[in-house]
Amino acid sequence: METMVFDIGETLTGDDRYWASWADWLGVQPHTLSALVGAVVTQGRDNAEALRLLRPAIDISAEYAAREIAGQGEHLDEADLYDDVRPALAGLHRLGVRVVVAGNQTEKAGKLLRALDLPADLVVTSAEWGVAKPHPEFFAQVLEVSGALPHETLYVGDHPINDIYPAKAAGLRAAHLRRGPWGYWWADDPQVRAAADWSIDSLTDLLGIVSY
């Protein structure tokens, strides 16, 4: 494998702070919003639908902007990274693998992630590309920056609809990560298992499949 490309939310970073901050902004207990996120996950719906269950008429973009103005906006730091992120990415680099981080996130998230100085060759978000997963153009962009052929590029993520299925449709190889609500809920689904080239429990598992 010449290049490995990583999703962001619930692959590299935990979403705990993200959902807790939304719960605080909307005036509900964090466990309430977490339960609603779980509900939409099991239905295969977009996670934003959890916010709409609380406020059916919510304009998420407008609320995001209002939170930023109020000083309660998006934040990412070292504490948001899963423990295996730096060891895995650094280990892949030592093995000569090109490491790319590319997921559905805002422009601000891209800046915050780059400020963490991860052992990655490129960190980019969907907002910076102007196209989001699972759109095929996102994965066309992935291939453009991977510097490798599709079958030599592995996309790693937790979300079957956003990560695994469209990556495979683009000709990439795919690893489904058992992490976060989507990763755990869909981990043993027969279709997900059949689509993914690998099912992994930790990013460090990737060190053992570099030669494939």
Disulfide bonds with the S-S distance in Angstrom:
none
